Amino acid sequence: MKKAGIILSAIVFIISGAFAQQSNESKDADERSMQYFRAPGYNGLNVFETPKETDVEFDGMEVRIGGDFALQFQGLDHENASGAPGLIPLGSNINLPSANLNIDVQLHDGVRMHLRTYLSSRHHNESWVKGGYMQIDKLNFISEGFASGIMDIMTIRTGMDQPNYGDAMFRRSDNAKAIYNPFVGNYIMDAFTTEPFFELTFQPNDFLIVGGVTNGMLHPTVNNSVTGWGSDKYAGEMDDLAITTYGKLGWDSQVSEDLRLRLTGSFYSAQGSDNGDHLYSGDRAGARYYKVLSYIAPSDSSVNTNFRSGRFNPGFSKESAFQINPFLKYRGLEFFGVFEQTTGNNGAPDREDGSYTQIGAELLYRFGSWNQFYIGGRYNSVTGNDDYASGAQEPDEKSVNRVNFGGGWFITKNTLVKLEYVSQNYDENFGNQLEDASFSGAVMEAVISF
């Protein structure tokens, strides 16, 4: 199965290589074939919610086939505290290539469908559907100009895909879709999940309002007796399934020709028995820093590895989270920030809430004849403590931090090469193989998206 994934990745690489030979002008024209659509390359940088303006006229149903390809050369070392489980030896080599297949269909005027399939990923050797959604920006299928007053500012999005929580989701790598991410890895506490959702977005002038609901489940089921991890232990004591709610408020303005400012705040509330523990563990494709801090179990000499290595999941099955994101762009200078907090517990009645806070800051400078080059840095930290038994002493605070320095070159608007140095450190309170652990080194990534 792994060989099949590699072959499919190679096919996407060959096809995308052919597309990369097209001129930038030809590619721009191809992007305009879809309404209310984020371009899959340089032209899609710093696009968050799709805008409510489009210059594409509907001329019948149209299908757009696209793809993503990502490949890394990784040179990382890792270590942990003396006496902790022994880490596997890491070498410098090429990671398994990853690939996506993207299908976008213009179904009607103002009605578009998106579907993404992971052809090859770190975690799954076989091809599988990541998710998809329908986006409605006009109701002309009911009658011409129906509710045009409200639809001029409102977008309806529904499907089995990623809810619009936080702005970091628009810059993260989604398996092989890494062209929007200026660095190789995502944030340590990576807010990403695919759930059945219904979402409304309002964009009056420079303001943004988002409201949505999901059932909060990564694997939807009609079996109401399935109440999540640990359901046997807490049978009869946990709440039934409950709706997960989320939303966003923001302001995004092109203040002048040179200056753009954006500020948003998002929340995500999952209070049902099986509705939590997905927000920071929903990425089933896998993290970018392969095998870091994987260790050899002393008991049976087997290798314990985590396909989300380098990330941190608080593990709350009931949680409330919020994320605040400032964004500033002045000519070639960009700043993007993250302030995020999640609070919750494992759902048992005798547990007190734990809480974790994440801070992130990116500073980039883009330059060149069309800003095809960039250099920059990112700082990311997570601190907090787990939930704990009622009446017990509050656990010690844990802390993990990461710094990235690097840059990139858009060879074409659909081809990016980036190089970074990364260093991540854990404190002693993590225990096991993460006690006083760290990894560092250089990673180079090549990305094609079309």
Number of C-alpha atoms within 10 A of each C-alpha: 11 15 11 14 22 20 15 21 28 16 14 23 22 13 14 20 17 10 18 19 12 13 11 15 9 10 21 14 9 13 19 16 19 23 24 22 21 18 21 22 25 19 16 18 16 15 14 15 17 16 15 19 11 13 10 15 12 16 10 9 12 14 14 14 11 18 24 29 30 26 20 23 16 20 17 21 17 20 21 23 17 11 9 17 19 19 22 18 14 16 10 13 12 14 16 19 22 28 32 28 23 20 16 20 19 22 16 19 20 22 24 23 19 18 19 19 17 26 28 30 26 19 15 17 19 16 19 14 12 21 17 21 20 20 21 22 24 25 17 17 12 9 9 11 12 13 13 14 9 13 20 15 18 21 24 17 22 21 21 20 22 21 27 26 25 25 24 23 20 18 20 22 22 23 26 26 25 26 33 22 18 28 30 24 20 23 25 24 24 22 24 23 22 23 25 21 22 19 20 18 22 19 21 14 11 11 15 19 18 20 19 21 20 22 21 28 26 22 10 12 10 6 8 9 12 15 21 21 15 15 17 10 10 15 13 11 12 19 16 17 21 16 15 22 21 22 22 22 18 18 17 19 13 12 10 9 8 11 15 16 16 18 19 19 21 22 21 23 23 28 23 23 25 30 27 28 26 24 32 19 21 19 21 18 20 20 26 22 23 21 21 24 27 23 22 18 15 11 6 7 9 10 14 14 16 17 20 23 17 25 20 15 17 23 19 25 23 22 27 20 21 20 24 21 20 19 19 17 19 14 14 16 17 18 17 21 22 21 18 22 20 22 21 26 26 27 28 19 13 11 16 18 19 21 20 21 19 22 20 21 18 20 17 20 18 18 15 10 6 10 14 16 19 19 20 20 19 21 16 22 21 21 15 19 19 21 20 17 15 12 9 9 8 15 14 12 15 17 19 24 19 21 18 22 19 21 21 21 21 21 13 17 26 26 23 24 20 23 21 21 19 22 17 19 22 21 18 18 15 16 16 16 22 23 20 19 23 22 19 19 16 18 24 20 21 22 24 30 30 24
